[in-house]
């Protein structure tokens, strides 16, 4: 085998230009496939991260009336009972669920927050959270500290700000340890927070914006036990559950949704329907399905592009077969001499198959390099995300070798079947 490989390289380098032109079809085909696959993988990854978050895997379930979130500052949660600790434990016990949190929510609150620097935050987004909120949402403390058990037990009036809220209230910095006034109540800022992965989401709709607004809008977090200090007692909570992987987000979210809907009374739904209003119910923001559906819209175009690249690869294989037939004709005397001194048919077959496989393998490697370069250039020019797929690279090189074997089989069989006397007689 090693001797056949050595002879293959000698034959390739003996006709450099012809060998390169022969490999060109394979190079173009493999480069096209690598560039397309890298672009597809990069686009999918960027889409998933922009809508879901890199490694966040959090699913939010909110109380809605029709398509709109229920704002308990302006409307009552008709027909919906309070969530229980048993429901929270049931959600935490869902297979593939890593964490779960219940929280109160006021988006666009009517309460203005004032800082001791005479700056204010109008219509803030305020959340009343439990001890698992940071874990479930993938948040980390940036400055100061997070909530501790005593904050909940003693109903402390403490608050944590995201970066945008901290910049608005304290443009000169130094938010940690300062005080803010919400309504008639004074809260102490104990820290600021950010998303653990620091990804910047992109939005294609208003619902996408509201789903991820915690990472970019001005948000303030207070302990859920201190919520009644600012708002009403016995308000209905929402839920975020974190799955152990992106693929399990939908199943975990649906299981949690079923548990939460146990708190929705059928009497409340019927009353809403009789009044002409949409019934209140918990609804799942299934961003994973949204992302997959958006990615699926491009599948037909991607398949078409891959077919075109496959045709280029097929043309390259035909070119290899053509050159190998020419090579067999040119080396007829050599083949006859080898067979005359005892070379077996299998030996001649293996020699030409190896040469064909080596030729296309080199083309495959050059095609992978060209494809990665082309994908990078395409990314810079168009802003398209690109992700290198190692399995695609390995499969491409292996496939190019298979092409060499398949399209080199006919010339190799022709060479192996030559009669030694006729071969030696030919010039």
Buried (B, 14 or more C-beta within 10 A) or exposed (E): EEEBBEBBBEBBEEBEEEBBEBBBBBBBBBBBBBBBBBBBBBBBBBBBBBBBBBEBBBBBBBBBBEEEBBBBBEEEBBBBEEBEEEBBEBBBEBEBBBBBBBBBBBBEBEBEBBBEBEBBBEEBBBBBBBBBBBBBBBBEBBBBEBBEEEBBEEBBBBBBBBBBBBBBBBEEEEBBEBEBBBBEEEBEBBBBBBBBEEBEBEBEEEBBBBBBBBBBBBBBBBBBBBBBBBBEEEBBBBBBBBBBEBEBBBBBBBBBBBBBEBBBBEEBBEBBEEEEEEBBBBBBBBBBEBBBEBBEEBEEEBEEBBEBBBEBBBEBBEBBBEBBBBBBEEBBEEBBBBBEEEBEEEEBBBBBBBBBBBBBBBBBBBBBBBBBEBBBEBBEEEEBBBBBBEEBBEBBBEBBBBBBBBBBBBBBBBBBEBEBEEBBEEE
